[in-house]
């Protein structure tokens, strides 16, 4: 979960100017290359950003968040085009500008900061060179001609984003994830734009680095009086960092308003559903509420509210009445009737407002027994994973990097152990060692009773045995699934490998159907390819493939980090249920402490290659002893009504 100071500690938003810095009115975008003619993707998006103001755009994947802002910047992907509406920057219409003028607009008036800094940073150019490239044209071109002045300005820009001047001479791969994102921010801001669009800038970062990057962006936005658009699927980030928030779904704005009011009193069932799906770092729930289904694809949306088919409050009028944003009726601390800063597209809001304002019914789970054992049972003699005094150092011409130093941990059977820590702390290296993808220099590693060799990878026979004991699910299922193979072919291959050979004709289709059913997918998905699935569906397939081996240890490496909060809730509920049914152990790598509270029996905290704390999940999260887990917890955003210093038991 990302982070920022508490909502009520944010400075008041800038007073709206007569002419907004950015005004989007009725923006429509369609897939223009579709065989049957244009297919609407964005259907009348309207929003505004004032100078010195930060707005958030939230919603599930497929809602149109990034596409709307790419239309603003003139960076729509091939096969799509604007079919209606207006986009004005400081009163100037930009949709009618020539391609050359649109290009000149980017970097000077509008610039984008992407989720993955490697997307923006060239791996073969120094960080200083990439910042300097954005300075071209500033100061009448003097910086282009004067090398010393250009270097001084690059160093000033690095200092502005909290980095030392020597970073100018380093390459992106030599920096941590948080440092790369700061360099990307400096490069994006090199042209002194009036509007910065940050697209998921903190998704892959741990809590402390997320807070640092958000504080940095917010501070720069205020000191420069820029407009800032923050695109995120993390509601806590949006509510804690932004002045106002727009909630998008299926190409339409379903609700907007001031952050604190939207968080404490949602006025649309979709917003309320997203809030209920958010895991809490304070309490573990027996089951997270999850919005059923998924965002409808373009071309399959009905004439009424696009959320109607997933909404528990839907009536017939919802499926026929056009979506129209209107000020909702006053309720509690929400906006007053007629407030133009608040809008809801729910036609039944007057009837259901009370139900939306009530806290979501979430049953608190019983405390997990130590090591996942039932009371009165004996400890199992053989753990799923035992790591003892393991060291791993990577050596290169650029110098040595110690990834692991004297690391020891145990993952007992039928237990979920969360492995947390900052980017680069050694979590993934340890996971790769456990499944035989990486070597270790010293120490001992045993997986399901199989001892792994020191200093070399396991041989072919041992790798086959190891695959029957341990499986891994990665963060990006698309890159781990063969895009040319159907889901059924992938699962049949996994079942054949688990049975010791392909056999004539391969495993029966019933085995594939059973795997799909186990992860909540219909049998018809066997004929689909990964590209035809949503992110959550692809991750379910990756989980099914891992479970085909019936492993004793399942390793999840940031397996839900890139998923929307509602899809994340579905996957967490599924994983908890499967783990209880099958009894396998889980090593769950994550930077989200809310997810840790929801799923883990025990927590292991890593920092710079060492384990600095481990213990029962409630103990580590409620009363951490080491400064690093305390720092991660302090960096978390707080709900509007949340005590920033909860006592024991919270």
Secondary structure, DSSP 8 states (H G I E B T S, - for coil): ----S-GGGS-------SS-SEEEEEEEEEETT-TTS-EEEEEEEEEEE-TT-EEEEE--TTSSHHHHHHHHHT---TTEEEEEEEEEETTEE-TTS-HHHHHHHBTTTEEEE-SSHHHHS-TTSBHHHHHHHHTTTGGGGHHHH-HHHHHHHHHHHHHHTT--GGGGGSBGGGS-HHHHHHHHHHHHTTT--SEEEEESTTTTS-HHHHHHHHHHHHHHHHHHT-EEEEE-S-HHHHHHH-SEEEEEETTEEEEEEEHHHHHHS--SHHHHHHHHHS--SS--BSS-----S----TT---SS-TTGGG-TT--GGGGTS----B-----TTS--TT-TT-EE--TTHHHHHHHHHS-----B-----GGG--TT----SS-SEEEEEEEEEEEETTEEEEEEEEEEEEE-TT-EEEEEE-TTSSHHHHHHHHTTSS--SEEEEEETTEEE-TTS---HHHHHHHHHHEEEE-S-HHHHS-TTSBHHHHHHHHHHHHTTS--TT-S-HHHHHHHHHHTT--GGGGG-BGGGS-HHHHHHHHHHHHHTT--SEEEEESTTTTS-HHHHHHHHHHHHHHHHHH--EEEEE-S-HHHHHHH-SEEEEEETTEEEEEEEHHHHHHS--SHHHHHHHHTS---TT--TT--TT-
